[in-house]
């Protein structure tokens, strides 16, 4: 289960990273910088959230 959640978070960060690369190729540096910051933030939140869910769920198992 935990492996699945980590892979989901990784997948999301990978998708966001690709969006950033696309923006870089268009020469839109400011936009890509914002997207990169957002993707880092979202990935961190994602991992913290799922880690919290796992810890919470383990109390009931």
PDB file of N, CA, C and O in Angstrom:
ATOM      1  N   UNK A   1       0.837  -1.208   0.000  1.00  0.00           N
ATOM      2  CA  UNK A   1       0.000   0.000   0.000  1.00  0.00           C
ATOM      3  C   UNK A   1       0.872   1.259   0.000  1.00  0.00           C
ATOM      4  O   UNK A   1       0.655   2.185  -0.782  1.00  0.00           O
ATOM      5  N   UNK A   2       1.845   1.268   0.880  1.00  0.00           N
ATOM      6  CA  UNK A   2       2.717   2.450   0.980  1.00  0.00           C
ATOM      7  C   UNK A   2       3.475   2.679  -0.327  1.00  0.00           C
ATOM      8  O   UNK A   2       3.647   3.814  -0.772  1.00  0.00           O
ATOM      9  N   UNK A   3       3.924   1.573  -0.934  1.00  0.00           N
ATOM     10  CA  UNK A   3       4.642   1.661  -2.204  1.00  0.00           C
ATOM     11  C   UNK A   3       3.758   2.319  -3.270  1.00  0.00           C
ATOM     12  O   UNK A   3       4.221   3.137  -4.064  1.00  0.00           O
ATOM     13  N   UNK A   4       2.477   1.941  -3.266  1.00  0.00           N
ATOM     14  CA  UNK A   4       1.517   2.501  -4.226  1.00  0.00           C
ATOM     15  C   UNK A   4       1.383   4.010  -4.027  1.00  0.00           C
ATOM     16  O   UNK A   4       1.379   4.770  -4.996  1.00  0.00           O
ATOM     17  N   UNK A   5       1.274   4.439  -2.773  1.00  0.00           N
ATOM     18  CA  UNK A   5       1.106   5.866  -2.477  1.00  0.00           C
ATOM     19  C   UNK A   5       2.340   6.661  -2.882  1.00  0.00           C
ATOM     20  O   UNK A   5       2.222   7.764  -3.416  1.00  0.00           O
ATOM     21  N   UNK A   6       3.518   6.108  -2.631  1.00  0.00           N
ATOM     22  CA  UNK A   6       4.753   6.790  -3.022  1.00  0.00           C
ATOM     23  C   UNK A   6       4.843   6.897  -4.536  1.00  0.00           C
ATOM     24  O   UNK A   6       5.270   7.922  -5.067  1.00  0.00           O
ATOM     25  N   UNK A   7       4.437   5.830  -5.236  1.00  0.00           N
ATOM     26  CA  UNK A   7       4.501   5.859  -6.700  1.00  0.00           C
ATOM     27  C   UNK A   7       3.507   6.876  -7.264  1.00  0.00           C
ATOM     28  O   UNK A   7       3.781   7.510  -8.284  1.00  0.00           O
ATOM     29  N   UNK A   8       2.354   7.036  -6.607  1.00  0.00           N
ATOM     30  CA  UNK A   8       1.376   8.049  -7.018  1.00  0.00           C
ATOM     31  C   UNK A   8       1.975   9.447  -6.882  1.00  0.00           C
ATOM     32  O   UNK A   8       1.847  10.276  -7.783  1.00  0.00           O
ATOM     33  N   UNK A   9       2.625   9.700  -5.759  1.00  0.00           N
ATOM     34  CA  UNK A   9       3.247  11.005  -5.524  1.00  0.00           C
ATOM     35  C   UNK A   9       4.353  11.259  -6.541  1.00  0.00           C
ATOM     36  O   UNK A   9       4.502  12.374  -7.041  1.00  0.00           O
ATOM     37  N   UNK A  10       5.127  10.221  -6.842  1.00  0.00           N
ATOM     38  CA  UNK A  10       6.209  10.336  -7.823  1.00  0.00           C
ATOM     39  C   UNK A  10       5.639  10.648  -9.204  1.00  0.00           C
ATOM     40  O   UNK A  10       6.172  11.484  -9.934  1.00  0.00           O
ATOM     41  N   UNK A  11       4.555   9.968  -9.549  1.00  0.00           N
ATOM     42  CA  UNK A  11       3.898  10.167 -10.844  1.00  0.00           C
ATOM     43  C   UNK A  11       3.417  11.611 -10.987  1.00  0.00           C
ATOM     44  O   UNK A  11       3.602  12.226 -12.037  1.00  0.00           O
ATOM     45  N   UNK A  12       2.811  12.141  -9.951  1.00  0.00           N
ATOM     46  CA  UNK A  12       2.322  13.521  -9.972  1.00  0.00           C
ATOM     47  C   UNK A  12       3.468  14.499 -10.173  1.00  0.00           C
ATOM     48  O   UNK A  12       3.353  15.437 -10.962  1.00  0.00           O
ATOM     49  N   UNK A  13       4.577  14.286  -9.462  1.00  0.00           N
ATOM     50  CA  UNK A  13       5.718  15.192  -9.592  1.00  0.00           C
ATOM     51  C   UNK A  13       6.320  15.088 -10.992  1.00  0.00           C
ATOM     52  O   UNK A  13       6.786  16.085 -11.543  1.00  0.00           O
ATOM     53  N   UNK A  14       6.312  13.884 -11.567  1.00  0.00           N
ATOM     54  CA  UNK A  14       6.840  13.665 -12.913  1.00  0.00           C
ATOM     55  C   UNK A  14       6.010  14.418 -13.948  1.00  0.00           C
ATOM     56  O   UNK A  14       6.562  15.040 -14.856  1.00  0.00           O
ATOM     57  N   UNK A  15       4.694  14.364 -13.815  1.00  0.00           N
ATOM     58  CA  UNK A  15       3.783  15.071 -14.728  1.00  0.00           C
ATOM     59  C   UNK A  15       4.017  16.577 -14.633  1.00  0.00           C
ATOM     60  O   UNK A  15       4.110  17.263 -15.651  1.00  0.00           O
ATOM     61  N   UNK A  16       4.112  17.086 -13.408  1.00  0.00           N
ATOM     62  CA  UNK A  16       4.348  18.520 -13.207  1.00  0.00           C
ATOM     63  C   UNK A  16       5.703  18.933 -13.769  1.00  0.00           C
ATOM     64  O   UNK A  16       5.838  20.012 -14.347  1.00  0.00           O
ATOM     65  N   UNK A  17       6.700  18.079 -13.598  1.00  0.00           N
ATOM     66  CA  UNK A  17       8.046  18.353 -14.102  1.00  0.00           C
ATOM     67  C   UNK A  17       8.032  18.462 -15.626  1.00  0.00           C
ATOM     68  O   UNK A  17       8.712  19.314 -16.198  1.00  0.00           O
ATOM     69  N   UNK A  18       7.258  17.600 -16.279  1.00  0.00           N
ATOM     70  CA  UNK A  18       7.133  17.649 -17.741  1.00  0.00           C
ATOM     71  C   UNK A  18       6.487  18.946 -18.205  1.00  0.00           C
ATOM     72  O   UNK A  18       6.866  19.492 -19.241  1.00  0.00           O
ATOM     73  N   UNK A  19       5.518  19.441 -17.448  1.00  0.00           N
ATOM     74  CA  UNK A  19       4.874  20.724 -17.759  1.00  0.00           C
ATOM     75  C   UNK A  19       5.913  21.842 -17.673  1.00  0.00           C
ATOM     76  O   UNK A  19       5.941  22.747 -18.507  1.00  0.00           O
ATOM     77  N   UNK A  20       6.760  21.763 -16.658  1.00  0.00           N
ATOM     78  CA  UNK A  20       7.829  22.756 -16.477  1.00  0.00           C
ATOM     79  C   UNK A  20       8.767  22.732 -17.675  1.00  0.00           C
ATOM     80  O   UNK A  20       9.113  23.786 -18.207  1.00  0.00           O
ATOM     81  N   UNK A  21       9.182  21.552 -18.104  1.00  0.00           N
ATOM     82  CA  UNK A  21      10.084  21.417 -19.250  1.00  0.00           C
ATOM     83  C   UNK A  21       9.465  21.999 -20.511  1.00  0.00           C
ATOM     84  O   UNK A  21      10.151  22.658 -21.293  1.00  0.00           O
ATOM     85  N   UNK A  22       8.181  21.763 -20.712  1.00  0.00           N
ATOM     86  CA  UNK A  22       7.465  22.284 -21.879  1.00  0.00           C
ATOM     87  C   UNK A  22       7.500  23.814 -21.869  1.00  0.00           C
ATOM     88  O   UNK A  22       7.706  24.444 -22.906  1.00  0.00           O
ATOM     89  N   UNK A  23       7.298  24.404 -20.687  1.00  0.00           N
ATOM     90  CA  UNK A  23       7.336  25.860 -20.552  1.00  0.00           C
ATOM     91  C   UNK A  23       8.736  26.397 -20.813  1.00  0.00           C
ATOM     92  O   UNK A  23       8.893  27.469 -21.398  1.00  0.00           O
ATOM     93  N   UNK A  24       9.747  25.662 -20.385  1.00  0.00           N
ATOM     94  CA  UNK A  24      11.133  26.078 -20.613  1.00  0.00           C
ATOM     95  C   UNK A  24      11.433  26.104 -22.106  1.00  0.00           C
ATOM     96  O   UNK A  24      12.081  27.026 -22.601  1.00  0.00           O
ATOM     97  N   UNK A  25      10.963  25.094 -22.815  1.00  0.00           N
ATOM     98  CA  UNK A  25      11.191  25.002 -24.259  1.00  0.00           C
ATOM     99  C   UNK A  25      10.509  26.142 -25.010  1.00  0.00           C
ATOM    100  O   UNK A  25      10.960  26.546 -26.081  1.00  0.00           O
ATOM    101  N   UNK A  26       9.424  26.655 -24.444  1.00  0.00           N
ATOM    102  CA  UNK A  26       8.724  27.798 -25.046  1.00  0.00           C
ATOM    103  C   UNK A  26       9.390  29.117 -24.672  1.00  0.00           C
ATOM    104  O   UNK A  26       8.971  30.181 -25.128  1.00  0.00           O
ATOM    105  N   UNK A  27      10.426  29.045 -23.845  1.00  0.00           N
ATOM    106  CA  UNK A  27      11.158  30.236 -23.433  1.00  0.00           C
ATOM    107  C   UNK A  27      10.439  31.034 -22.363  1.00  0.00           C
ATOM    108  O   UNK A  27      10.799  32.179 -22.089  1.00  0.00           O
ATOM    109  N   UNK A  28       9.429  30.436 -21.758  1.00  0.00           N
ATOM    110  CA  UNK A  28       8.665  31.129 -20.721  1.00  0.00           C
ATOM    111  C   UNK A  28       9.268  30.798 -19.357  1.00  0.00           C
ATOM    112  O   UNK A  28       8.741  29.974 -18.610  1.00  0.00           O
ATOM    113  N   UNK A  29      10.379  31.457 -19.053  1.00  0.00           N
ATOM    114  CA  UNK A  29      11.182  31.099 -17.878  1.00  0.00           C
ATOM    115  C   UNK A  29      10.476  31.423 -16.569  1.00  0.00           C
ATOM    116  O   UNK A  29      10.507  30.626 -15.631  1.00  0.00           O
ATOM    117  N   UNK A  30       9.840  32.588 -16.503  1.00  0.00           N
ATOM    118  CA  UNK A  30       9.158  32.991 -15.265  1.00  0.00           C
ATOM    119  C   UNK A  30       8.051  32.001 -14.921  1.00  0.00           C
ATOM    120  O   UNK A  30       7.897  31.594 -13.769  1.00  0.00           O
ATOM    121  N   UNK A  31       7.294  31.627 -15.926  1.00  0.00           N
ATOM    122  CA  UNK A  31       6.192  30.681 -15.742  1.00  0.00           C
ATOM    123  C   UNK A  31       6.719  29.313 -15.315  1.00  0.00           C
ATOM    124  O   UNK A  31       6.155  28.676 -14.426  1.00  0.00           O
ATOM    125  N   UNK A  32       7.798  28.865 -15.948  1.00  0.00           N
ATOM    126  CA  UNK A  32       8.346  27.549 -15.632  1.00  0.00           C
ATOM    127  C   UNK A  32       8.934  27.535 -14.223  1.00  0.00           C
ATOM    128  O   UNK A  32       8.864  26.523 -13.526  1.00  0.00           O
ATOM    129  N   UNK A  33       9.513  28.659 -13.808  1.00  0.00           N
ATOM    130  CA  UNK A  33      10.064  28.757 -12.449  1.00  0.00           C
ATOM    131  C   UNK A  33       8.944  28.630 -11.418  1.00  0.00           C
ATOM    132  O   UNK A  33       9.095  27.948 -10.405  1.00  0.00           O
ATOM    133  N   UNK A  34       7.817  29.295 -11.688  1.00  0.00           N
ATOM    134  CA  UNK A  34       6.651  29.207 -10.807  1.00  0.00           C
ATOM    135  C   UNK A  34       6.111  27.785 -10.760  1.00  0.00           C
ATOM    136  O   UNK A  34       5.752  27.283  -9.694  1.00  0.00           O
ATOM    137  N   UNK A  35       6.055  27.141 -11.916  1.00  0.00           N
ATOM    138  CA  UNK A  35       5.561  25.766 -11.986  1.00  0.00           C
ATOM    139  C   UNK A  35       6.476  24.817 -11.226  1.00  0.00           C
ATOM    140  O   UNK A  35       6.009  23.907 -10.542  1.00  0.00           O
ATOM    141  N   UNK A  36       7.774  25.033 -11.350  1.00  0.00           N
ATOM    142  CA  UNK A  36       8.747  24.183 -10.661  1.00  0.00           C
ATOM    143  C   UNK A  36       8.586  24.318  -9.150  1.00  0.00           C
ATOM    144  O   UNK A  36       8.593  23.325  -8.423  1.00  0.00           O
ATOM    145  N   UNK A  37       8.440  25.557  -8.690  1.00  0.00           N
ATOM    146  CA  UNK A  37       8.225  25.818  -7.264  1.00  0.00           C
ATOM    147  C   UNK A  37       6.937  25.149  -6.804  1.00  0.00           C
ATOM    148  O   UNK A  37       6.895  24.514  -5.750  1.00  0.00           O
ATOM    149  N   UNK A  38       5.889  25.300  -7.605  1.00  0.00           N
ATOM    150  CA  UNK A  38       4.593  24.703  -7.274  1.00  0.00           C
ATOM    151  C   UNK A  38       4.680  23.182  -7.244  1.00  0.00           C
ATOM    152  O   UNK A  38       4.104  22.546  -6.362  1.00  0.00           O
ATOM    153  N   UNK A  39       5.395  22.596  -8.200  1.00  0.00           N
ATOM    154  CA  UNK A  39       5.496  21.132  -8.258  1.00  0.00           C
ATOM    155  C   UNK A  39       6.270  20.592  -7.062  1.00  0.00           C
ATOM    156  O   UNK A  39       5.913  19.548  -6.515  1.00  0.00           O
ATOM    157  N   UNK A  40       7.324  21.291  -6.651  1.00  0.00           N
ATOM    158  CA  UNK A  40       8.088  20.885  -5.458  1.00  0.00           C
ATOM    159  C   UNK A  40       7.201  20.947  -4.230  1.00  0.00           C
ATOM    160  O   UNK A  40       7.190  20.030  -3.408  1.00  0.00           O
ATOM    161  N   UNK A  41       6.464  22.028  -4.114  1.00  0.00           N
ATOM    162  CA  UNK A  41       5.579  22.240  -2.969  1.00  0.00           C
ATOM    163  C   UNK A  41       4.481  21.178  -2.930  1.00  0.00           C
ATOM    164  O   UNK A  41       4.216  20.586  -1.884  1.00  0.00           O
ATOM    165  N   UNK A  42       3.844  20.944  -4.087  1.00  0.00           N
ATOM    166  CA  UNK A  42       2.757  19.965  -4.168  1.00  0.00           C
ATOM    167  C   UNK A  42       3.244  18.554  -3.871  1.00  0.00           C
ATOM    168  O   UNK A  42       2.565  17.783  -3.193  1.00  0.00           O
ATOM    169  N   UNK A  43       4.424  18.222  -4.382  1.00  0.00           N
ATOM    170  CA  UNK A  43       4.980  16.887  -4.141  1.00  0.00           C
ATOM    171  C   UNK A  43       5.254  16.693  -2.661  1.00  0.00           C
ATOM    172  O   UNK A  43       4.947  15.642  -2.100  1.00  0.00           O
ATOM    173  N   UNK A  44       5.832  17.708  -2.026  1.00  0.00           N
ATOM    174  CA  UNK A  44       6.110  17.636  -0.588  1.00  0.00           C
ATOM    175  C   UNK A  44       4.812  17.477   0.199  1.00  0.00           C
ATOM    176  O   UNK A  44       4.728  16.649   1.106  1.00  0.00           O
ATOM    177  N   UNK A  45       3.807  18.268  -0.146  1.00  0.00           N
ATOM    178  CA  UNK A  45       2.501  18.187   0.527  1.00  0.00           C
ATOM    179  C   UNK A  45       1.881  16.813   0.322  1.00  0.00           C
ATOM    180  O   UNK A  45       1.323  16.220   1.245  1.00  0.00           O
ATOM    181  N   UNK A  46       1.989  16.326  -0.889  1.00  0.00           N
ATOM    182  CA  UNK A  46       1.455  15.025  -1.271  1.00  0.00           C
ATOM    183  C   UNK A  46       2.063  13.931  -0.391  1.00  0.00           C
ATOM    184  O   UNK A  46       1.350  13.097   0.166  1.00  0.00           O
ATOM    185  N   UNK A  47       3.385  13.950  -0.279  1.00  0.00           N
ATOM    186  CA  UNK A  47       4.092  12.922   0.492  1.00  0.00           C
ATOM    187  C   UNK A  47       3.763  13.023   1.973  1.00  0.00           C
ATOM    188  O   UNK A  47       3.548  12.007   2.634  1.00  0.00           O
ATOM    189  N   UNK A  48       3.724  14.243   2.496  1.00  0.00           N
ATOM    190  CA  UNK A  48       3.401  14.455   3.913  1.00  0.00           C
ATOM    191  C   UNK A  48       1.978  13.979   4.195  1.00  0.00           C
ATOM    192  O   UNK A  48       1.720  13.319   5.202  1.00  0.00           O
ATOM    193  N   UNK A  49       1.065  14.322   3.301  1.00  0.00           N
ATOM    194  CA  UNK A  49      -0.338  13.937   3.462  1.00  0.00           C
ATOM    195  C   UNK A  49      -0.489  12.414   3.487  1.00  0.00           C
ATOM    196  O   UNK A  49      -1.141  11.864   4.375  1.00  0.00           O
ATOM    197  N   UNK A  50       0.114  11.738   2.508  1.00  0.00           N
ATOM    198  CA  UNK A  50      -0.005  10.283   2.437  1.00  0.00           C
ATOM    199  C   UNK A  50       0.707   9.598   3.592  1.00  0.00           C
ATOM    200  O   UNK A  50       0.233   8.586   4.108  1.00  0.00           O
ATOM    201  N   UNK A  51       1.834  10.146   3.994  1.00  0.00           N
ATOM    202  CA  UNK A  51       2.567   9.589   5.130  1.00  0.00           C
ATOM    203  C   UNK A  51       1.688   9.676   6.376  1.00  0.00           C
ATOM    204  O   UNK A  51       1.635   8.742   7.177  1.00  0.00           O
ATOM    205  N   UNK A  52       1.003  10.800   6.528  1.00  0.00           N
ATOM    206  CA  UNK A  52       0.073  10.998   7.643  1.00  0.00           C
ATOM    207  C   UNK A  52      -1.071  10.002   7.592  1.00  0.00           C
ATOM    208  O   UNK A  52      -1.473   9.463   8.623  1.00  0.00           O
ATOM    209  N   UNK A  53      -1.599   9.754   6.395  1.00  0.00           N
ATOM    210  CA  UNK A  53      -2.691   8.788   6.217  1.00  0.00           C
ATOM    211  C   UNK A  53      -2.245   7.387   6.603  1.00  0.00           C
ATOM    212  O   UNK A  53      -2.990   6.643   7.240  1.00  0.00           O
ATOM    213  N   UNK A  54      -1.029   7.033   6.215  1.00  0.00           N
ATOM    214  CA  UNK A  54      -0.493   5.698   6.511  1.00  0.00           C
ATOM    215  C   UNK A  54      -0.343   5.519   8.020  1.00  0.00           C
ATOM    216  O   UNK A  54      -0.749   4.498   8.577  1.00  0.00           O
ATOM    217  N   UNK A  55       0.238   6.513   8.670  1.00  0.00           N
ATOM    218  CA  UNK A  55       0.424   6.466  10.127  1.00  0.00           C
ATOM    219  C   UNK A  55      -0.932   6.358  10.817  1.00  0.00           C
ATOM    220  O   UNK A  55      -1.098   5.587  11.762  1.00  0.00           O
ATOM    221  N   UNK A  56      -1.890   7.131  10.340  1.00  0.00           N
ATOM    222  CA  UNK A  56      -3.247   7.137  10.908  1.00  0.00           C
ATOM    223  C   UNK A  56      -3.910   5.769  10.721  1.00  0.00           C
ATOM    224  O   UNK A  56      -4.531   5.236  11.640  1.00  0.00           O
ATOM    225  N   UNK A  57      -3.767   5.221   9.528  1.00  0.00           N
ATOM    226  CA  UNK A  57      -4.383   3.923   9.212  1.00  0.00           C
ATOM    227  C   UNK A  57      -3.765   2.796  10.039  1.00  0.00           C
ATOM    228  O   UNK A  57      -4.465   1.871  10.453  1.00  0.00           O
ATOM    229  N   UNK A  58      -2.456   2.874  10.278  1.00  0.00           N
ATOM    230  CA  UNK A  58      -1.752   1.821  11.022  1.00  0.00           C
ATOM    231  C   UNK A  58      -2.265   1.698  12.457  1.00  0.00           C
ATOM    232  O   UNK A  58      -2.156   0.630  13.060  1.00  0.00           O
ATOM    233  N   UNK A  59      -2.812   2.758  13.001  1.00  0.00           N
ATOM    234  CA  UNK A  59      -3.360   2.733  14.365  1.00  0.00           C
ATOM    235  C   UNK A  59      -4.572   1.808  14.459  1.00  0.00           C
ATOM    236  O   UNK A  59      -4.874   1.267  15.522  1.00  0.00           O
ATOM    237  N   UNK A  60      -5.259   1.637  13.331  1.00  0.00           N
ATOM    238  CA  UNK A  60      -6.493   0.846  13.324  1.00  0.00           C
ATOM    239  C   UNK A  60      -6.292  -0.571  12.792  1.00  0.00           C
ATOM    240  O   UNK A  60      -7.210  -1.391  12.814  1.00  0.00           O
ATOM    241  N   UNK A  61      -5.078  -0.846  12.312  1.00  0.00           N
ATOM    242  CA  UNK A  61      -4.811  -2.183  11.742  1.00  0.00           C
ATOM    243  C   UNK A  61      -4.260  -3.097  12.835  1.00  0.00           C
ATOM    244  O   UNK A  61      -3.968  -4.264  12.574  1.00  0.00           O
TER     245      UNK A  61
END
